[in-house]
Structures are given as structure tokens and as C-alpha cells.
Amino acid sequence: MNMENVINYKKASEYWAEIPATLDGVLGGFGFISDIDIDGSKLFLQSLLSSNNAPATGTALDCGAGIGRITKYLLAPTFDTVDAIEPDGKFIETIMNFVGEYKVKIDKLYQTSLQMFVPEKKYDVIWNQWVLGYLKDKDLVSYLLCCRNALSQNGVLIVKENVTSSGKIEEDETDSSITRPLKKYLQIFKQAKLKRIKQCKQTNFPTGIYPVYMFALIPTDSNIETIQTEDTNGQQNR
């Protein structure tokens, strides 16, 4: 399948322009899974922060931030400052109000697309969730390379995305996005000179939706070699 013919940046932008700036809106009608999702992400993040060669907790970047859900419930409680990038104007205008008391931790808000963004080299954690399916392969590799180069010492790039069970790429014409299989993501990470130090599958999501995987990625030239693959409840994947 040719990604150039599936993903249309203009159509995707037009789709999100019509979506309300609410929790249910940014989660495509699945707002009820937010707490479960955040709980899984907290376990994943805390395991990284308690590991050897752990990232610092200075500055995090929330990519494709929407209304600031991940910033509010995951990143701001842990990091000293949080930057966010979000292409849709109404979403980014909502972030400061949505995060409430944590607005004092918000530093920079970037209104631009991921494929056009070149982050500063200062981030201890860069969090990407449910957003990479909107990028064409070549742009995704370029973007991940930019993120890789923006990591501080011991910094970690985190990807949390839907993954197909079919082993094939599946498209969503509604929002002009794709869902990649696990194997494809591993190929893309390799092309972006990233290696996995941890991989988990999100648990307790309702049946009938895509499996969701979390990946902790670091530059391939790092001397950290181990990879852990487990569910967020601690069970080993098979």
C-alpha cells in the first residue's frame, strides 16, 4: 500500500477542525477509556524513571497534544516543565484552561504539524500518542530523527500507538490516517536510528478496538542494550 495515496494532510486537518475540543472529541468518542489509558501510561513512565540510566524529570514534550489530556494527567504531575505541539488552533487554545493548576508548568505551545516541527535539544521525555498514524512513512522517519536529536542525556522517546492485528497496514478514510502493524513500526524505528529499551501492551481496554503498544526508544548509539516486553500489568508478552 502506497502511503502517499492514503494519508492526506489537508484532509486530516479539515477533519480535526470539525472535532470539538473535548475529551470525548479528541479520543474519537472513546473518552471513557482515558483513565485506563493514563493508568497504563503512568506505570510505563514510572518504570522508566526508576530504571538504571533513567531520564531526568526536567522537561517533557507532548506531541499532538490535543486539549492537553496527556500533559494534565501524565506529564505535568511528573516533570518540571512541559511543552506541547498541536496543529489545530482551537485545541491549542484550550490547553491552558484544561490543565488547570498545572498551567504554571506549561512553557511553550507550538501550533504546527509534526512533519514541520524541529524541536530544541532539551527534552528528557518526548511523548507521542495516537498521532503517528497521520504521518507518511518518510515524514515519520524524519520526524522521529528530529525527536531523537532533541533528547537530553538519558532522554527517552515514547511512542504509544494503535497496532493492527492483521499484520497489514489499515486505513481510515474518515480522518485520513493509517494504523500500522508492529513489524512496520519496528522497521521505522530502525530507520530513525532508534532502539527499544522497553515495550508494553496496554491492558484493560474494551474489546473491538485496536491493540495499543507503548515503546520506549533511545538512540541506537546508546550503550543501553536491554529490552523488556510486557503488558502494563507486568505480564510477559508471548
Beta strands, then each sheet from edge to edge (+ up, - down):
strand 1: 59-63
strand 2: 81-85
strand 3: 106-110
strand 4: 123-129
strand 5: 151-162
strand 6: 170-172
strand 7: 177-179
strand 8: 194-201
strand 9: 212-219
strand 10: 228-231
sheet 1: 3+ 2+ 1+ 4+ 5+ 9- 8+ 10+
sheet 2: 6+ 7-
end
